[in-house]
């Protein structure tokens, strides 16, 4: 008869046997992993490359020129030739005002001028140094004065030779007539001069009237040949009556654009006119290249910054004034250690690269800097002698065996 303790011995022996078998199985699995084939990977090494040092600032794009076309004369709008968004060139017509009243004033001034010139015996206004002695009225007075002087001289001879032929009274009358005729010459000269001056006044009034008539046609200002004006706003409609100085249009020159950004005063010595600028604008994948054109001569004591103006070519008016933009001003270039971005693995806020030594992977935490053209600056954690895995697979960890394979086109990373 079996006791309770002897009855459980076969069960205990079977359990111990199974436990030994389960402990032996993991050893076999580990041995199989150690014997696994190494993963084929592509390798690349960090390189010392020239890297640009930049200053970043933000601001709004500004038109190169902004001009408001205002009414030069009062009147009623009878035609509008351009509208919002139109590209316009120098001298192109924008708007027409009713010219009727100004045409009438011009015609009146023209007739008044012709009347004055006719009184002088002229068909056109002479030059400023014109001698009025040649005018008909002055020539007639001069001829009469010469005749009166000749009669007086003849009378004097008749009186002084032999018995007097004429009386003293008649001789006095001849002398008075000669003196009066000479005075008439001077009066005619002065009158002709005054009439000529009045004609010049009328000519000035005619020019003003002509200018006002011309001003009823409002045009784009004469600008540089490469100016690219566009209509940014129109303020009036056909039929509106406008006063002198009333705004009609606002025009902007969109090529190039300007970007004014504040720079910290500590970088005053680094920013120079002519430095290259890379501009990023929301809505565009590509970047735009410009240059520093102007630097303010003083620092704002409230913000401890100085204004810097950048110029950005804008052919085709792709960029619009007023758009928010971010500019990177390249202030220097220096050699730095850079690695292909394809080598970098980021997870949970940590940045790592996989280094291969003696056929096995080793994870390295790295600190990165600027990025450019598929390369990233390595500030700490790796050296130029390291061989790094390109496009590392997720299952590669420290200790994983690897073997290098040949590069294949774009998979080899940046060159």
C-alpha positions as CSV (number, residue, x, y, z in Angstrom):
1,X,0.0,0.0,0.0
2,X,1.4,3.3,-1.1
3,X,1.6,6.3,1.2
4,X,0.5,9.9,0.1
5,X,4.2,11.0,-0.3
6,X,5.2,8.0,-2.5
7,X,2.1,8.4,-4.7
8,X,3.3,11.9,-5.9
9,X,6.9,10.9,-6.8
10,X,6.2,10.0,-10.5
11,X,4.4,13.3,-11.0
12,X,7.2,15.3,-9.5
13,X,9.8,13.4,-11.6
14,X,7.8,14.2,-14.8
15,X,7.6,17.9,-13.9
16,X,11.3,18.1,-13.3
17,X,12.0,16.4,-16.6
18,X,9.8,18.9,-18.5
19,X,11.5,21.9,-16.7
20,X,14.9,20.7,-17.8
21,X,13.7,20.4,-21.3
22,X,12.3,24.0,-21.3
23,X,15.6,25.4,-20.0
24,X,17.6,23.7,-22.6
25,X,15.5,25.1,-25.5
26,X,16.5,28.8,-25.2
27,X,20.2,27.8,-25.3
28,X,19.5,26.2,-28.6
29,X,17.7,29.3,-30.0
30,X,20.6,31.6,-28.9
31,X,23.0,29.4,-30.7
32,X,20.9,29.6,-33.8
33,X,20.8,33.4,-33.6
34,X,24.6,33.6,-33.3
35,X,24.9,31.6,-36.4
36,X,22.6,33.9,-38.4
37,X,23.8,35.5,-41.7
38,X,25.1,39.1,-41.3
39,X,22.8,41.9,-42.8
40,X,24.1,43.5,-46.0
41,X,24.4,47.3,-45.5
42,X,25.8,50.3,-47.3
43,X,28.3,52.4,-45.5
44,X,29.4,56.1,-45.7
45,X,31.8,58.2,-43.7
46,X,31.3,61.8,-42.5
47,X,33.1,64.4,-44.5
48,X,34.6,67.8,-43.7
49,X,32.7,70.3,-45.9
50,X,32.3,74.0,-46.2
51,X,29.1,75.1,-44.3
52,X,27.5,78.5,-44.5
53,X,26.8,80.4,-41.3
54,X,23.6,82.2,-41.5
55,X,21.4,84.7,-39.5
56,X,17.7,84.2,-39.7
57,X,15.1,87.0,-39.6
58,X,11.5,87.4,-40.7
59,X,9.5,90.2,-42.1
60,X,7.0,91.2,-44.9
61,X,7.9,91.6,-48.5
62,X,7.6,95.2,-49.8
63,X,7.2,96.5,-53.3
64,X,10.3,98.2,-54.7
65,X,8.1,101.3,-55.4
66,X,4.6,102.2,-54.4
67,X,2.9,105.2,-56.0
68,X,-0.5,106.7,-55.7
69,X,-1.9,108.3,-58.9
70,X,-3.9,111.4,-57.8
71,X,-6.2,113.7,-59.8
72,X,-4.1,116.6,-61.2
73,X,-7.3,118.5,-62.2
74,X,-10.9,118.4,-61.1
75,X,-13.4,116.7,-63.4
76,X,-15.8,113.9,-64.1
77,X,-14.4,110.4,-64.9
78,X,-15.4,109.4,-68.5
79,X,-13.2,106.3,-69.0
80,X,-11.1,103.8,-67.1
81,X,-8.4,102.0,-69.1
82,X,-6.8,99.8,-66.4
83,X,-8.0,97.8,-63.5
84,X,-6.9,95.7,-60.5
85,X,-3.9,93.4,-61.2
86,X,-3.1,94.8,-64.7
87,X,0.5,95.2,-65.6
88,X,1.2,98.7,-66.9
89,X,4.2,100.4,-68.5
90,X,5.6,103.9,-68.3
91,X,3.3,106.4,-69.9
92,X,0.4,104.1,-70.3
93,X,-3.1,105.6,-70.0
94,X,-5.0,104.8,-66.8
95,X,-8.0,107.1,-66.7
96,X,-9.7,109.9,-68.6
97,X,-11.5,113.0,-67.2
98,X,-14.0,115.1,-69.3
99,X,-11.8,117.5,-71.2
100,X,-14.5,119.9,-72.5
101,X,-14.1,122.8,-70.0
102,X,-10.3,122.7,-70.3
103,X,-10.4,122.6,-74.1
104,X,-12.7,125.8,-74.1
105,X,-10.3,127.6,-71.7
106,X,-7.4,126.7,-73.9
107,X,-9.2,128.0,-77.0
108,X,-10.0,131.3,-75.3
109,X,-6.3,131.8,-74.3
110,X,-5.3,131.0,-77.8
111,X,-7.6,133.6,-79.3
112,X,-6.5,136.3,-76.8
113,X,-2.9,135.7,-77.6
114,X,-3.5,135.9,-81.4
115,X,-5.3,139.2,-80.8
116,X,-2.4,140.7,-79.0
117,X,0.1,139.5,-81.6
118,X,-2.1,141.0,-84.4
119,X,-2.1,144.4,-82.7
120,X,1.7,144.3,-82.9
121,X,1.6,143.1,-86.5
122,X,3.1,139.7,-85.6
123,X,1.8,136.2,-86.4
124,X,3.9,134.4,-83.7
125,X,5.5,135.3,-80.4
126,X,9.1,136.4,-81.0
127,X,12.2,135.5,-79.0
128,X,13.0,137.2,-75.7
129,X,15.7,139.4,-77.2
130,X,13.3,140.8,-79.9
131,X,13.8,144.5,-80.7
132,X,10.5,146.3,-80.9
133,X,12.0,148.9,-83.2
134,X,11.1,146.6,-86.1
135,X,7.4,146.7,-85.3
136,X,5.1,148.6,-87.8
137,X,3.8,151.1,-85.2
138,X,7.3,152.0,-84.0
139,X,8.6,152.3,-87.5
140,X,5.8,154.7,-88.4
141,X,6.4,156.9,-85.4
142,X,10.1,156.9,-86.2
143,X,9.4,158.0,-89.8
144,X,7.2,160.8,-88.6
145,X,9.8,162.0,-86.1
146,X,12.4,162.0,-88.8
147,X,10.2,164.1,-91.1
148,X,9.4,166.6,-88.3
149,X,13.1,166.9,-87.5
150,X,13.9,167.6,-91.2
151,X,11.2,170.3,-91.5
152,X,12.6,172.0,-88.3
153,X,16.1,171.9,-89.7
154,X,15.0,173.5,-93.0
155,X,13.1,176.2,-91.2
156,X,16.2,177.0,-89.1
157,X,18.3,177.4,-92.3
158,X,15.7,179.7,-93.9
159,X,15.7,181.9,-90.8
160,X,19.5,182.1,-90.4
161,X,20.4,182.9,-94.1
162,X,19.4,186.4,-95.3
163,X,16.1,187.9,-94.6
164,X,13.9,185.5,-92.6
165,X,11.4,183.7,-94.8
166,X,9.4,182.4,-91.8
167,X,8.5,184.0,-88.6
168,X,9.9,183.1,-85.2
169,X,6.6,181.6,-84.3
170,X,6.6,179.3,-87.2
171,X,10.1,178.1,-86.4
172,X,9.0,177.4,-82.8
173,X,6.0,175.4,-84.1
174,X,8.4,173.3,-86.3
175,X,10.7,172.7,-83.3
176,X,7.8,171.6,-81.1
177,X,6.5,169.3,-83.8
178,X,9.9,167.6,-84.1
179,X,10.2,167.1,-80.3
180,X,6.7,165.8,-80.1
181,X,7.3,163.3,-82.9
182,X,10.5,162.1,-81.1
183,X,8.5,161.6,-77.9
184,X,5.8,159.6,-79.9
185,X,8.6,157.2,-81.0
186,X,9.4,156.5,-77.4
187,X,5.8,156.1,-76.5
188,X,5.2,153.6,-79.4
189,X,8.3,151.6,-78.3
190,X,6.9,151.5,-74.7
191,X,3.4,150.6,-75.8
192,X,4.8,147.8,-78.1
193,X,6.9,146.5,-75.2
194,X,3.9,146.4,-72.9
195,X,1.7,144.7,-75.6
196,X,4.5,142.2,-76.2
197,X,4.7,141.5,-72.4
198,X,1.0,141.0,-72.3
199,X,1.3,138.6,-75.2
200,X,3.9,136.6,-73.2
201,X,1.5,136.5,-70.2
202,X,-1.2,135.2,-72.5
203,X,1.2,132.6,-73.8
204,X,1.9,131.4,-70.2
205,X,-1.8,131.2,-69.6
206,X,-2.2,129.2,-72.8
207,X,0.5,126.8,-71.7
208,X,-1.2,126.4,-68.3
209,X,-4.5,125.7,-70.1
210,X,-2.8,123.2,-72.4
211,X,-1.3,121.5,-69.4
212,X,-4.6,121.2,-67.6
213,X,-6.2,119.8,-70.8
214,X,-3.4,117.3,-71.0
215,X,-3.8,116.5,-67.3
216,X,-7.3,115.1,-67.9
217,X,-5.5,112.0,-69.2
218,X,-3.8,110.3,-66.3
219,X,-0.9,108.0,-67.1
220,X,1.6,105.8,-65.4
221,X,4.6,107.8,-64.3
222,X,7.7,107.7,-66.4
223,X,10.0,105.3,-64.6
224,X,13.1,103.2,-65.2
225,X,12.9,101.0,-68.3
226,X,12.8,97.8,-66.3
227,X,10.0,99.0,-63.9
228,X,7.2,96.5,-63.7
229,X,4.2,98.4,-62.3
230,X,0.9,96.6,-61.5
231,X,-2.4,98.1,-60.4
232,X,-2.8,97.3,-56.7
233,X,-6.0,99.4,-56.2
234,X,-8.6,101.5,-58.1
235,X,-10.5,104.1,-56.1
236,X,-13.0,105.6,-58.7
237,X,-15.6,104.6,-61.2
238,X,-16.9,106.0,-64.5
239,X,-19.1,109.0,-63.7
240,X,-17.4,110.0,-60.4
241,X,-16.5,113.6,-60.0
242,X,-13.1,114.0,-58.5
243,X,-11.3,117.0,-56.9
244,X,-7.7,117.9,-57.3
245,X,-5.5,115.5,-55.3
246,X,-8.2,112.8,-55.0
247,X,-6.6,109.3,-55.2
248,X,-7.3,107.4,-58.4
249,X,-5.0,104.4,-58.5
250,X,-2.3,102.8,-56.4
251,X,0.6,101.2,-58.4
252,X,3.3,98.9,-57.1
253,X,6.6,97.9,-58.8
254,X,6.9,94.2,-58.0
255,X,10.4,93.4,-59.4
256,X,12.5,93.4,-57.4
257,X,10.9,93.1,-54.0
258,X,12.4,94.4,-50.8
259,X,12.5,92.7,-47.4
260,X,13.3,94.8,-44.3
261,X,14.3,92.7,-41.3
262,X,15.7,93.5,-37.8
263,X,19.1,92.1,-37.0
264,X,20.5,91.8,-33.4
265,X,23.1,94.4,-32.7
266,X,25.6,91.7,-31.8
267,X,25.8,90.8,-35.4
268,X,26.4,94.3,-36.7
269,X,30.0,93.5,-37.7
270,X,29.0,90.3,-39.6
271,X,26.3,91.8,-41.8
272,X,27.6,93.4,-45.0
273,X,26.1,94.8,-48.2
274,X,26.2,92.2,-51.0
275,X,25.9,89.1,-48.8
276,X,23.7,86.3,-50.2
277,X,20.3,85.8,-48.8
278,X,18.0,82.7,-49.0
279,X,14.3,83.6,-48.6
280,X,11.5,81.2,-47.8
281,X,7.9,82.1,-48.5
282,X,4.9,80.2,-47.3
283,X,3.1,78.5,-50.2
284,X,6.3,77.9,-52.2
285,X,8.4,74.8,-51.9
286,X,11.4,76.3,-53.5
287,X,13.6,79.0,-52.0
288,X,14.4,82.4,-53.5
289,X,17.8,84.0,-53.6
290,X,18.5,87.7,-53.0
291,X,21.2,90.0,-51.5
292,X,21.7,92.5,-48.8
293,X,21.4,96.0,-50.3
294,X,21.1,98.4,-47.4
295,X,22.0,98.5,-43.7
296,X,20.7,101.1,-41.3
297,X,23.4,103.3,-39.8
298,X,22.0,103.2,-36.3
299,X,20.7,100.7,-33.7
300,X,17.2,101.0,-32.3
301,X,17.8,101.5,-28.6
302,X,14.4,100.0,-27.7
303,X,14.9,96.7,-29.4
304,X,18.7,96.6,-29.7
305,X,18.4,95.8,-33.4
306,X,19.3,97.5,-36.7
307,X,17.3,97.4,-39.9
308,X,18.6,95.5,-42.9
309,X,17.1,95.7,-46.3
310,X,17.3,92.8,-48.7
311,X,16.6,92.8,-52.4
312,X,14.8,89.8,-54.0
313,X,14.3,89.4,-57.8
314,X,10.7,88.7,-58.7
315,X,10.3,88.0,-62.4
316,X,6.8,87.3,-63.4
317,X,5.5,88.8,-60.1
318,X,5.3,85.3,-58.5
319,X,5.7,86.8,-55.1
320,X,3.3,89.4,-53.8
321,X,4.1,92.4,-51.7
322,X,2.9,92.0,-48.1
323,X,3.7,88.3,-48.0
324,X,5.4,87.0,-44.8
325,X,8.9,85.7,-45.5
326,X,11.9,84.3,-43.6
327,X,15.4,85.2,-44.7
328,X,18.7,83.4,-44.0
329,X,21.6,85.8,-44.5
330,X,24.8,84.0,-45.2
331,X,27.5,85.8,-43.1
332,X,30.4,83.3,-43.3
333,X,31.5,79.9,-44.4
334,X,33.7,77.4,-42.5
335,X,34.7,73.7,-42.6
336,X,32.6,71.5,-40.5
337,X,32.0,67.7,-40.1
338,X,28.9,66.6,-42.0
339,X,27.3,63.2,-42.5
340,X,24.6,62.0,-45.0
341,X,21.1,62.6,-43.6
342,X,20.3,59.0,-44.6
343,X,22.6,57.8,-41.8
344,X,20.5,59.5,-39.1
345,X,17.9,57.7,-37.1
346,X,15.6,59.7,-34.8
347,X,13.2,58.1,-32.2
348,X,11.6,59.5,-29.0
349,X,13.6,62.7,-29.1
350,X,17.0,60.9,-29.5
351,X,19.2,61.2,-32.6
352,X,21.5,58.3,-33.4
353,X,23.7,56.9,-36.1
354,X,24.9,53.3,-36.5
355,X,28.7,52.8,-36.6
356,X,30.2,49.6,-37.9
357,X,33.3,48.2,-36.2
358,X,34.7,44.7,-36.8
359,X,31.5,43.6,-38.6
360,X,29.1,44.6,-35.9
361,X,26.8,47.6,-35.3
362,X,27.3,50.1,-32.6
363,X,24.6,52.8,-31.8
364,X,26.0,56.3,-31.3
365,X,24.0,59.3,-30.0
366,X,24.9,62.4,-32.0
367,X,24.2,66.2,-31.8
368,X,23.3,67.7,-35.2
369,X,23.5,71.2,-36.6
370,X,22.7,72.8,-39.9
371,X,21.3,70.8,-42.9
372,X,22.1,71.3,-46.6
373,X,21.7,69.3,-49.8
374,X,21.2,66.0,-48.1
375,X,24.0,66.4,-45.5
376,X,23.7,67.4,-41.8
377,X,26.3,68.9,-39.6
378,X,27.6,66.6,-36.8
379,X,28.4,68.7,-33.7
380,X,29.2,65.8,-31.4
381,X,29.1,62.0,-31.2
382,X,30.8,60.9,-34.4
383,X,34.1,61.4,-36.2
384,X,35.4,61.5,-39.8
385,X,36.9,58.0,-39.3
386,X,33.6,56.3,-38.5
387,X,31.8,54.1,-41.0
388,X,28.1,54.8,-40.7
389,X,25.2,52.7,-42.0
390,X,23.1,54.3,-44.7
391,X,19.3,54.0,-44.4
392,X,19.6,51.6,-41.4
393,X,16.9,49.0,-41.0
394,X,14.7,49.2,-37.9
395,X,16.0,45.7,-36.7
396,X,19.6,46.8,-36.6
397,X,20.8,47.3,-33.0
398,X,24.0,47.3,-31.1
399,X,25.8,44.0,-31.7
400,X,24.0,43.1,-34.9
401,X,26.4,41.5,-37.5
402,X,26.6,43.3,-40.8
403,X,28.5,43.1,-44.1
404,X,29.1,46.0,-46.5
405,X,27.6,45.8,-49.9
406,X,28.4,47.9,-53.0
407,X,26.7,51.3,-53.5
408,X,23.7,51.3,-55.9
409,X,22.8,54.7,-57.4
410,X,20.7,56.9,-55.2
411,X,20.7,54.4,-52.4
412,X,24.3,55.2,-51.7
413,X,23.3,58.6,-50.2
414,X,24.4,62.1,-51.3
415,X,27.7,62.7,-53.1
